[in-house]
């Protein structure tokens, strides 16, 4: 009896298990059918801004490297800085000695003393108070007048008067008509004309010579051909001018005026006042030349105190005491901290939308939580190919970033494209069919189908990977269906099984 009851209980349990299995089977089939269907989230077409950003990495470098070179050959006497020091432009970084410059200085100082002594001895010597013509010819111009300082006239014009020894003049014009030496032309100055010959052509100029027909010195000379076509114009000058010069005193009287004929030795000016001898003036001129040479040597010796030249950070300084340095050697570099740059390599697919003057955002691992603005100052037009991919170097500059240090690693985001007040939808709403883009509108959804085909054609613009710009095919406020990913309860249970790494998937 007991065995019979036990058998009934077992059969009952088996029946329940079978029944539960049948129910579970049908439930599973229903869930699998539901999983096969596409569900949709509905979103409105909205207006907004969208940006396409291109990412790159680089390191902070100085925008300007000021390398200082030795302008002399010398020996290191002392250094006052080392690599990594922050310096100012006027800071002395190293001091050199130069035996060559020291010898030149000593020799020129001796010559200067000798010139001063010679001048002192000749101070009482006097020069002639009459200025004579050095050659036969015609006085073409007189620059001074009675009462003028001779030295002042000489300083302004380079002469007291100018003599034409041969009656020839010249004019230089732009050679736009490819004139050749020997070609003939006509020169006209103030309605007076003369035949001219091209005597030389060089560096795009043509020089023509002609007889002086009473032309005004420095007057505008128009050069033309036989038919009157103008070749060009220039200033009428003497072909072989002879300068009449003097030193000291003032002009007392002018004996020859412009246009006068003179012989060699003809008296042209009478002077008055203190007029020193020509020999004394020669010594004075020599002293000035020596003094100029000495000043140049002293300036070179001042350059033995080598300065930074610009504000920044010292690098590449490797000088030791008594080290010999040759002229032109690189001594050190000052890397500017005020203006820094970052070079990033941009893929050829993105470079077309990046322009000089564009903006970017820069962040640094060493300065978390901070972002800095940068601007593009250069795009290298020559690409570098690697693994069949060509990239282009883009240089960005950062202004006034004192906390950013040279050598820091930087993450760069460059805004390559931007659209304002654009129609936007999620990019998942776009379906591509036959190379064209379509969306499903809310009113098109067919619940009887596993998936509603997308038949509403649209034209798209830029995308940031989340949203996409709609250029044509939708209006603001249109309701668009976005396909969703859906999983079964069985999959959820599997994801939450003990030991699973999944944290759950949102339906």
Order of alpha helices (4+ residues) and beta strands (2+ residues): alpha-beta-beta-beta-beta-beta-beta-alpha-beta-beta-alpha-beta-beta-beta-beta-beta-beta-beta-beta-beta-beta-beta-beta-alpha-beta-beta-beta-beta-beta-alpha-beta-beta-beta-beta-beta-beta-beta-beta-beta-beta-alpha
